[in-house]
Amino acid sequence: MSDATLAAAPQSELSLKLRRFRQNRLAMASVVVLTFIVLACFVGPFFFPFTGEDANFDAINQGVDFTSIHLFGTDDFGRDLLVRTLEGGRVSLTIGFLGALVAGIIGVLYGAIAGFVGGRLDRVMMRLVEVLYGFPYVILVILLSMLFGGGNIALFAAIVFTLWLTPAVIVRAQAQSLARREFVEAARASGMTNRQIIVTHIVPNTVSTVIVYGSLLVPEVILSESFLSFLGIGIKEPQASWGNLIQAGTATMSTDIRLLLLPAGMLATVLFCLNFIADGLRDAFDPNDR
């Protein structure tokens, strides 16, 4: 097949959107930086002969020294700051990406069912969403922490339990519109059940919106985890997360700003990258921006 024929060949809508995204230099640069940070957090600690919880009492509060095994120094317990920051990033990123994925799946299915079925079921389901919207977030975390005994499970459950609501509302509006489309009527006429129509037609046709909103949900989950850990109701010592590392760094910022700058800098960089990627996805997938 000639180059002219290839150039003239029709491209799928998804391919066109991905090409538009790749043309966004800031978004692509953010993808590269974010990939590097993710790899560093998940792979980097294995290159050190100690973990972030191992204390070196001969090197307490050591400063930055690139000739030492503790490249960015240690904290007041002799624990390596760089390794703790990377391990904390592993926790924060895992909760961020996994929490956004679970919250997105729940929200998409919930909203698709409510919007497609409609009627009384829709009203009941959306009243539940309104009730949960009005529940104070911090109180919910405290209650779940008491229920699960604290720790990562309670934090993850609280974040997911709260953040699936907005995707549900967005998808529900789209599902209401799709339910009146011709291809859905044709699917009904062919004998497909409501469950089959939702899985085969409604959910796939909300993918563009879900991708865009999901890219915004990830930094929201990471920021929520860091904020709650900063308050002391999230990840607990000695396990590290960016939130509790930043909290520990603020206690010594007047004497050793290094303990604050490294985790805060990593968190800020990830949040900036995710927001730039979200902007790129919105520009590429927004049907009104063509």
Stockholm file with secondary structure:
# STOCKHOLM 1.0

chainA/1-290         MSDATLAAAPQSELSLKLRRFRQNRLAMASVVVLTFIVLACFVGPFFFPFTGEDANFDAINQGVDFTSIHLFGTDDFGRDLLVRTLEGGRVSLTIGFLGALVAGIIGVLYGAIAGFVGGRLDRVMMRLVEVLYGFPYVILVILLSMLFGGGNIALFAAIVFTLWLTPAVIVRAQAQSLARREFVEAARASGMTNRQIIVTHIVPNTVSTVIVYGSLLVPEVILSESFLSFLGIGIKEPQASWGNLIQAGTATMSTDIRLLLLPAGMLATVLFCLNFIADGLRDAFDPNDR
#=GR chainA/1-290 SS CCHHHHHHSCCCHHHHHHHHHHTCHHHHHHHHHHHHHHHHHHHGGGGSSSCTTCBCTTSTTCCCCTTSSSTTCBCTTSBBHHHHHHHHHHHHHHHHHHHHHHHHHHHHHHHHHHHHHCHHHHHHHHHHHHHHHTSCHHHHHHHHHHHHTSSHHHHHHHHHHHHTHHHHHHHHHHHHHHTTSHHHHHHHHTTCCHHHHIIIIITGGGHHHHHHHHHHHHHHHHHHHHHHHHHTSSSCTTSCCHHHHHHHHHHTTTTCTHHHHHHHHHHHHHHHHHHHHHHHHHHHHCTTCC
#=GC SS_cons         CCHHHHHHSCCCHHHHHHHHHHTCHHHHHHHHHHHHHHHHHHHGGGGSSSCTTCBCTTSTTCCCCTTSSSTTCBCTTSBBHHHHHHHHHHHHHHHHHHHHHHHHHHHHHHHHHHHHHCHHHHHHHHHHHHHHHTSCHHHHHHHHHHHHTSSHHHHHHHHHHHHTHHHHHHHHHHHHHHTTSHHHHHHHHTTCCHHHHIIIIITGGGHHHHHHHHHHHHHHHHHHHHHHHHHTSSSCTTSCCHHHHHHHHHHTTTTCTHHHHHHHHHHHHHHHHHHHHHHHHHHHHCTTCC
//
